Every structure is written in structure tokens, then in C-alpha cells.
Amino acid sequence: MAAKQVPTILSRSIVAKSRLLRIEAVDLKFSNGELRQYERMQGSGRGAVMVVPLQDPETMLLVREYAAGLHNYQLGFPKGLIDPGESPEQAAVRELKEEIGFGAKRLVPLKSVSMAPAFFSATMHLYLGYDLYAEKLVGDEPEPLELVPWKISELDALLLQEDFTEARSVAALLLMQRWFAQGGQLT
């Protein structure tokens, strides 16, 4: 099957802007002549990272933090934006230090994923982090995050947790499980 031709961008304009978000209207012409206007949130262009940190071969570390979109506390993996000038790997290690007080000597790239690509232009790089060492950096969180160790043997129970709902954390968990099932080893 031949690759689809991407639509031609006829015009772009910012229709809403806040301290954190910019919404852009994009007028498009598709290869069949159809005209449409899409709205999308502009990302920073830097991307973000999420890490599944392994305390030991049997235990991963999660954090419970406030999620403003849901107005509750959610359990998930350490994550954050890539700072200007940082590689995704550097950002992953920094976020671990800020959120759980550990760095990782080893990172395994699991996959780069998008979030709602019809509306949002951002990429998140998912990693498995291990060979942890204690080092704490001050982060931008308004309160200390709750560190939650979780046994890898209890993945099904984690998937049933009412506060473990973020799709990127679920994807990272399943990618980690797949990596181990395909013979991935902590060396």
C-alpha cells in the first residue's frame, strides 16, 4: 500500500493561549481536494520522558502525585519535560533524581509514544532505568511525591489499582513486561 500524501497546510493561526498551552487552528487541503480546519495544541517541541525505575530485579518504583486534570492523586512512573539542551537520556536521569531521589546508571529505551496525536504534537520517550544510585535533585513539584515500591510479580494488581490510570504509565508497564519476556536482562 502506498504511503498517504499528507495534507497541505494552507494557513496556521494561534486561537488561544495560556501560560502553558497554545492552541493553533490549521487550515488543511487533503489530496482529494477536501478542506478542513483542525485545532491542535502546540507542544514545546522538546518532548518528554517517563522512566520505569527498577530498585532491584523484583521491584519497580512508582510515584503518587497530584493530577490537576482529574483533581486527584494518581500513581505512575517518574516523568517530565526535556529541558533545553538535554538529551532524552539526560532528562530521564534528572527526572528520576528529582522525583524519587535516585539516578540510573543504565537506561533501556522501550519506545517513543505520542499522546492524542490528532490534537497534540508531543513525543514521550519511555525508558526502563536500573542500576540505581542515591542522588536527590530539587524538582518543580509543589509537594513531596509519595514513593511507592511495587513488586513486578504483582503487575495484575497494579493494573487493577483505581489510581493507576494514565495510559503512558500503562504502556510503559506493558513494554517493560514485554522486554523481560523477550529475554531482556539487567546486566
C-alpha positions in Angstrom: 0.0 0.0 0.0 1.4 3.4 -1.0 2.1 6.0 1.7 -0.7 8.6 2.0 0.2 12.1 1.0 0.0 14.4 4.0 -2.4 17.4 3.6 -1.1 20.8 2.5 -1.1 23.4 5.3 -2.9 26.5 3.9 -2.7 28.6 7.0 -2.0 28.4 10.7 -3.0 30.8 13.5 -3.0 30.9 17.3 -6.6 30.9 18.5 -6.0 30.6 22.3 -3.0 30.9 24.6 -2.3 30.4 28.2 0.7 30.3 30.4 1.2 26.6 29.5 -0.8 26.0 26.3 -1.1 27.3 22.8 -4.0 26.2 20.6 -3.4 26.5 16.9 -6.0 26.4 14.1 -4.6 24.7 11.0 -6.4 25.0 7.6 -5.7 22.0 5.5 -6.2 20.8 2.0 -6.3 17.0 1.6 -5.1 15.2 -1.6 -8.7 14.6 -2.6 -9.5 18.3 -2.5 -11.3 18.3 0.8 -10.7 21.4 3.0 -10.8 21.1 6.8 -9.7 23.1 9.8 -8.1 21.3 12.7 -7.2 22.6 16.1 -4.2 21.3 17.9 -2.2 22.1 21.0 1.3 23.1 20.2 4.0 21.3 22.3 7.2 22.8 23.3 9.0 20.7 20.7 11.4 19.3 23.3 9.4 16.2 24.2 9.2 14.4 27.5 10.4 11.3 29.2 9.0 8.6 31.5 11.1 6.0 33.3 10.1 2.7 34.9 12.8 2.6 37.6 13.8 -0.8 39.0 15.0 -0.7 42.6 16.1 -4.4 42.1 15.2 -7.2 39.7 11.9 -7.8 41.5 10.8 -4.2 42.5 9.9 -1.1 40.5 9.3 2.3 41.9 6.3 4.5 41.2 5.2 7.9 42.5 1.8 9.1 43.6 1.3 12.8 42.7 -1.5 15.3 42.2 -3.1 15.3 38.8 -4.8 18.6 38.1 -6.8 17.3 35.1 -8.5 14.7 37.3 -8.3 16.7 40.6 -7.0 13.6 42.4 -3.8 11.7 43.2 -2.5 9.3 40.5 0.0 6.5 40.7 2.5 6.4 37.8 6.1 6.4 36.8 8.5 9.4 37.1 8.2 11.7 34.1 8.8 15.2 32.9 9.7 17.5 30.1 13.1 17.5 28.4 14.9 20.8 29.3 16.5 22.9 26.6 19.9 21.4 25.7 19.2 18.0 27.3 19.1 14.7 25.6 16.1 12.4 26.4 18.5 10.2 28.4 19.8 13.1 30.5 16.3 14.3 31.1 15.3 10.7 32.2 18.1 10.6 34.8 17.4 14.1 36.0 13.7 13.4 36.5 14.5 10.3 38.5 16.7 12.3 40.8 14.0 15.0 41.2 11.1 12.7 41.7 12.4 9.6 43.5 15.8 10.6 44.8 17.8 8.1 42.6 19.7 8.3 39.3 20.0 5.4 36.9 23.4 4.2 35.6 21.6 2.2 32.9 18.6 3.1 30.7 16.9 0.8 28.2 14.8 2.7 25.6 11.4 1.0 25.4 9.5 3.1 22.9 8.7 6.7 21.9 5.0 7.3 22.1 2.6 10.2 21.2 -0.3 11.3 23.2 -3.6 12.2 21.4 -1.7 12.8 18.1 -4.8 14.2 16.4 -4.7 17.1 18.7 -1.3 17.3 20.4 2.2 17.4 18.9 4.3 15.9 21.6 6.5 12.8 22.0 7.3 11.0 25.2 10.3 8.7 25.4 9.8 5.7 27.6 12.7 4.0 29.4 13.5 1.2 31.8 16.0 2.5 34.4 18.1 0.3 36.6 21.4 0.1 38.5 20.0 2.9 40.7 22.1 5.1 42.9 21.0 7.6 45.6 21.1 11.3 44.4 18.4 13.9 45.0 17.8 17.0 43.0 15.2 19.7 43.7 12.4 19.4 41.2 9.4 21.6 40.4 6.8 19.6 42.3 4.7 21.7 44.8 4.9 18.9 47.4 7.0 15.8 48.1 5.9 12.9 45.9 4.9 9.6 47.6 7.4 6.9 46.6 5.6 3.5 46.1 7.7 0.4 45.6 5.8 -2.3 43.7 6.7 -6.0 43.1 6.9 -6.9 39.4 5.3 -10.2 40.3 2.1 -8.2 41.2 1.6 -6.4 37.8 -2.0 -7.5 37.5 -2.8 -5.9 40.9 -1.2 -2.7 39.7 -3.4 -2.7 36.6 -6.5 -3.0 38.9 -5.5 0.0 41.0 -8.1 2.7 40.8 -5.4 5.4 40.8 -3.2 3.8 38.1 -4.9 5.1 35.0 -2.5 7.1 32.9 -2.2 5.5 29.5 1.5 6.3 29.2 2.3 4.6 32.5 0.2 1.5 31.5 2.1 1.5 28.1 5.4 1.7 29.9 4.5 -1.1 32.2 3.4 -3.4 29.4 6.5 -2.5 27.3 8.7 -3.4 30.3 6.9 -6.7 30.7 7.4 -7.4 27.0 11.1 -6.5 27.2 11.6 -9.0 30.0 9.5 -11.7 28.2 11.8 -11.3 25.1 14.8 -12.0 27.2 15.8 -8.6 28.4 18.2 -8.8 31.3 19.5 -6.4 33.9 23.3 -6.7 33.3 
